[in-house]
């Protein structure tokens, strides 16, 4: 028995693996070549520089092979994908099909997973009053945090003034997506499904959540004899979907790498030059939001930061590469359960947060709206900006379930306040790069909200994760 343990630990400890030495040597050679080229660019031809980058990537792949960690593989795939997009842009654009396959597989998980976990969380809960109390707490938390996000975005764009000095591009009115205006009534109506099969087919997360909550409440109100078979089915379905997620995630490095390769090959690395100021403003604002809003909340709620950061590393990296919050949802739910949040809370708070707690997207909306005004040289008083912010407090809650939702809300807000649309066309040039950051913050915010609500209810750490979830995250 001791021998088995020692061999296992040796296998996991990469410092004892003899293959690690050549990996480090390869990485070292590539690093030296890159440094030499940086100091004296004329000494190395382009082919040698490209070869040195690929040597470094090969070394990283070897390291990922030794680590046997899916998160490591995803991060390495992102680097490799960026290099493929930079060196072979025409081929990289054709790789998009692989990322779309991955996203489609992920999207097949969303509806059955949300339905099964929510129904079990509500109908299997001994106290329906606690479910209602938890929902009220979650909505209060979401509103407070997203309001902070709106004001940080407003402050950031007023400090950087990234929109001043922007010149309208030629043919500025061409290729701009049509404005889709949504009233408050439309947003409310959109939350309720008219056909649950249609909601599942269209990926309307909020509608699936509403249906699942009502179904779970209805199931909880019938007799034990009739409730038990359906509850057992939903428990089995949720376990099956978690296992299904594990299978799909084996394809994650390929899908993520292809997504990055397509983005770089399609847009090029030089896209950062034109709107670097706006891009930097968004990234700095999101970092400020993480440090000055989410971090204090985590400390106040006594969230175990190291465990939390390790748990969210994989779903956040998936969200960053694919620019899809939904792609990270199944893994994020598993991660939160694995660090001690009861499944019924994960099942309730996480999907609801995907509809009402998109912190990164909310911050972006306030920042982008003022950028549009600055680019058009329209001066907005502080009072007018506050009216826009309070409007976005309501309209941003309709972000979920609308294709390219932030663009829809942004166009609608611009139309509501008589702002021109052509600056939005400029933003679209780097929308993918901004979407990577805001989607990652969406996932971080929802994961933290799940832990905070569990701590608020006194349930954090009381349950052990199921065997399927524990195996998935090892």
Buried (B, 14 or more C-beta within 10 A) or exposed (E): EEEEEEEEEEEEEBEEBEEBEEBEEBBEBBBEBBEBBEEEEEEBEEEEBBBBBBBBBBBBBBBBBBBEBBBBBBBBBBBBBBBBBBBBBEEBBEBBEBBBBBBEBBBBBBBBBBBBBBBBBBBBBEEBEBBEEBBEBBBEBBEEBBBBBBBBBBBBBBEBEBBEEBEBEEEBEEEEEEBBEBEEEEBEEBBEBEEBEEBBEBBBBBBBBBBBBBBBBEBBEEEEEEBEEBBEEBBEBBBBBBEBBBEBBEBBBBBBBBBBBBBBBBBEEEBEEBBEBBBBBBBBBBEBBBEEBBBEBBEEBEBBEEBBBBBBBBBBBBBBBBBBBBBBBBBBBBBBBBBBBBBBBBBBBBBBBBBBBBBBBBBBBBBBBBBBBBBBEBEBEEEBBBBBBEBBBEBBBBBBBBEBBBBBBBBBBBBBBEBBBBBBBBBBEBBBBBBBBBBBBBBBBBBBBBBBBBBBBEBBBEBEBBEBBEEBBE
